[in-house]
Amino acid sequence: MLRMALIPVGLAAMLALASAPRPANADEPSCTAPRELIEDEPRLPKLAERLKRHLPVVVIVIGGASTAGSAPDNSYPYFLEIALRRRHPGVQINVFNRGIGREVAAQMEARFAKDVLPYQPTLVVWETGTVDAVRNEDVNDFVDTLTQGIDSVTAHNSEIMLMDMQYNPGTASVINFEPYLAALHQTAQLQDVYMFQRFDLMKYWSEAGVFNFIDVPREKRISLAREFYECLGERLAEAIDFAAR
């Protein structure tokens, strides 16, 4: 399905959080989502086997500014590691953040040889497409890059999950993200790769009043972005667990 996507740069400058009660288990953020926004068809059998056998798991998250976060301990990969370790207390799980701002997909894919593949990851999460849309990169080249990146990861006996763009209602008319979102989802479908629907997830939270992604007071941006990153890390861990069932 074609979509309009938003937020060309880091999320921290745009987040506001609507008040919502904490769950009974205070270790988990109160930001659930419908199953259809989390669950996808492709499986992660290699990851599932390592979790079942309690073998060490390495997850590498590569992406842009929204992956890098505002600090190493204020990013969704940081909270992803916490969530996965809580879900699998008997497994050594390490999540490495390879986010660098202002890179197009081709620049990220060029970093695979140095920042991803040498670590022999069990799973690679690739967040991409935002800067490509901002710079109006050729969509066909974008698709070729996605395919090359997926092939390079799977050729090294690792599994991969794609993540699409962020959502912000305030910038929908500024940049045309639609072709790049469609390219991401179509490539994931053709390559049988799990697609984490960050765009639709953020839109759901926005419309449900969990988060308001515009007009954030400066003094609240870092703390509220942290709450969002915690929620995103938790839902990404849920998706990974579903794929590794």
N, C-alpha and C positions, 0 to 999 in steps of 0.2 A: 504494500500500500504506500502511496506517495504521501510525504509528510513535509511540514515546514519546521525547520529547526532553528535554534537560536543560540545566543551567547557566544560571541567569537573569542572571548578571552576568559581569564580566570573567574571562577564563580564567586570568590570571597567578596568581591566588591558589590555583589548584587543580591545577596541573600537576606531574607527576613524570615523569621520562624513564627508561625502562629502558635499561641499557647495550646499545649496538648498534654494530658496527664501522662506521667510515666507509667509503664506497665508494672505488674506485680513483681516481675523479675527485673530489678533495676539494672541488671547487666545488659539488657537489651533495649534499644531505643524504641519509642512508640511511633513507628512509621511503617506499618505493614502495608501491603499492596495486594491487589487481586492476583490470583495465581497465574492468570494468562499474561500478566506483565513480567513475570519472573521465569516461568517455565517454558522451555523450548524443546524441540524433539531430539536434536543430536545428543549423543551420550559422550561421556569421558571415561571410557573403560580402563585406560591405563591408570588414570588417577584413582578410579574406584578400586582397582586391584591393590594399589599401594596403601590406600586408606584401610582396606580390609586386612592387609597383612601388617599393618602398623609400621610401614616403612617410611623413611623421611620423604617429605614432599617439598619441592621448591616451586614457588609461583613467581613469575616475573610479570609485572604490569608495566607496559610501555605505552606512552601517550604524550599528551601535551601539558599545558599549564594546569588544567583541571586535575590531571593525574599527579603532577608534582606537588600540588597543594601550596599552602602558604608556608609550610615548614615540614620537616620529615615526620613529625608527630601530629601534624594537622593536614592529613590527606586521606583519601579513601583507601589506598593500599595499606596504610598503617592500621586502620580499623578493620580491614579485611583480614589481616593476620590475626588480630585479636579474636575476631568472630570465628575464624576457622579453628584456631587453637581451642576455643571454648567448646566448639562442636565436636572436636576430636582430641580429647585430653591425652590420649595415649600415643599420639603421633607427633613427631618433630616436624613442624610446619614453619617454613620461612618464606615471607613475601618480600620481594625486592622491588623498589620503586625506581623505574627508569623513565620518569616523566621529564620532558624538557619543553618549555614553552616555545611557541611560534614556529613549530616544525610542521611541514606538510607530510603526508603519508610516505612519500618517497624518501624523505630525510630520516624518518623513523625506521623504515625498512632497511636503509643503508646501515643503521646502527645495530641491526640484529647480529651481525657477525662479531661485534665487539661486546655489546651490552646484554645479549640474550643467549645465543647459542652456546658459548663456552661454559655457561653455568649448568648445562644439561637440565633445563627446567622440566618438571612434570607437566606444568601448564603455563601457557603464555596468555595473558589478557591484553588485547591490543585495542586501545582507545584512540580513534583517529577520525579525520574528516573535517574537523572544524576549520582549521587554517586553510585547507584546500578550498573550502567554500568561500572563505573570506578573500582569498587571493584569486578566486575564479580559475582554479587549475582545470585542465582538461579532464572531463569526467571519465573518458575512456582510459586515459593514462592512470587515473586514480584506481579504476577497476583492475588494470594490469598490475599495479603495485600491490593491491590487496591480494591478488592471486599469487604473485611471486612471494609475498611475505608468508602467506599460509603454506605454500609449498615448501619453503625453506624450513619452517618450523616442523612440519610433519615429517620431512625428510630426515630430520635429526631425532626422530622417535619421540617427539614431544607433542602435546595436544594444545589446541588454541581456541580461544573464545574472543569474539569481536564485541566491541562496545560502541554504540552510536553516540550522537552528539547530545549536548545539554539542551534543556528547554528553558526559554524565558519569554513570556508573553509580550514584553516591552520592546523586543528587537525583531519581531517576526517580519516586519516590512522593510528591514534594513538590508539583509543579506539573503540571497536565495540558497537555502540549504537543501531544498527538496531533492535535486538530482543526486546529491551526495548521500543523503539518507537512503534514497531508493537504491543507489549503487551498493551501499553497504549491505542492505537487507537482501538484495538479489544475489550478491556474491556469497553471502553466508548460506543462502538456500542452495545455490548451485554447488558449493564446495562442502555442503553438509557440515557446517560449522555453527556452533551455538552462538546465538545473537542475543546479547544482553541489551534490553530495550530501555536504555537510560532516558531517552527523549520522552517516551510515553510514560515512564515511571515518574519523571519530574512533572510532567503535565498533570498526571493523576494527583500527585501531592499538592500541586498548585490549586487545582480545581476543588480538591477536598478540604482546602484550608489548612493543611499541615505546614506548608511553606508558602511564603509570598516572595517571589524572586525579583521584586523591583523595589526601589525607594528604600534602601537600607540605611539607617543612620550610621555614620562613619564609626562611631564608638562601639557599634554592635556587630560589625562585619566579621571580625575574626572569630568571636565566640559562636555566632550563629552559623558561620561556614563550618565550624567544627562539628556542630550538631548535624548539619546536612551530610558531611563526609562520614560521620559515624553511621547514619542511616543508610547511605549508599553502600558502605562497606558491609553492613549487615545483610542487605538485600542481595549483594553480589555473592556473599558467602552462601546464602540460601539457594541462589541459582546454581552455583558450583556443586553444592550438595545434591541438588536435584539431578544434575547432569551426571553425577558420579554415583547414582543410586544403584 
